[in-house]
Amino acid sequence: MNLYQIYQDINIDFDTFDSAVVVANSMEEAQNIHPSGGSGSFDMYNDWVLRPDLVEVIYLGKVVSDPEDEAFFPEQSMYPGAIICTSRRRR
């Protein structure tokens, strides 16, 4: 599993997503994740882009866990499709 930043510069209206950090197995999988966590066609939402091919993707690194650290349970929060954080335009 990998961490990716997904972002878009097309829909720049107020209160739209501009980026997110997501967990995915590939860049193509990351490109198909909507920052709201919703499923279905991208054109159902007005706060992102209309199609996954309009999403830019940057590889950030691998998801790594420490098996000795009992406080860290990546299987509960780090799974393909998980959204780590998002950013919205507020101006």
Residue pairs with C-beta under 8 A, 6 or more apart in sequence:
1 23
1 24
1 25
1 62
1 63
1 78
1 79
1 80
2 23
2 24
2 25
2 26
2 30
2 59
2 60
2 61
2 62
2 63
3 21
3 22
3 23
3 59
3 60
3 61
3 62
3 63
3 84
4 21
4 22
4 23
4 24
4 27
4 30
4 57
4 58
4 59
4 60
5 19
5 20
5 21
5 57
5 58
5 60
6 19
6 20
6 21
6 22
6 30
6 31
6 33
6 35
6 55
6 56
6 57
7 18
7 19
7 20
7 55
7 56
7 58
8 17
8 18
8 19
8 48
8 49
8 54
8 55
8 56
9 18
9 56
10 49
10 54
11 46
11 47
11 48
11 49
12 18
12 89
13 46
13 89
14 89
14 90
14 91
15 47
15 88
15 89
15 90
16 46
16 47
16 48
16 88
16 89
17 35
17 36
17 47
17 48
17 86
17 87
17 88
17 89
18 87
18 88
18 89
19 35
19 86
19 87
20 33
20 35
20 83
20 84
20 85
20 86
20 87
21 60
21 83
21 84
21 85
21 86
22 30
22 33
22 35
22 81
22 82
22 83
22 84
23 63
23 78
23 79
23 80
23 81
23 82
23 83
23 84
24 30
24 33
24 80
24 81
25 80
27 57
27 59
29 80
29 81
30 57
31 52
31 53
31 55
31 57
32 52
33 81
33 83
34 42
34 45
34 48
35 47
35 48
35 83
35 86
36 45
36 47
36 48
36 86
37 83
38 44
38 45
42 48
42 49
42 50
42 51
42 52
43 50
43 51
47 88
48 55
49 55
63 74
63 78
65 72
65 74
65 78
66 72
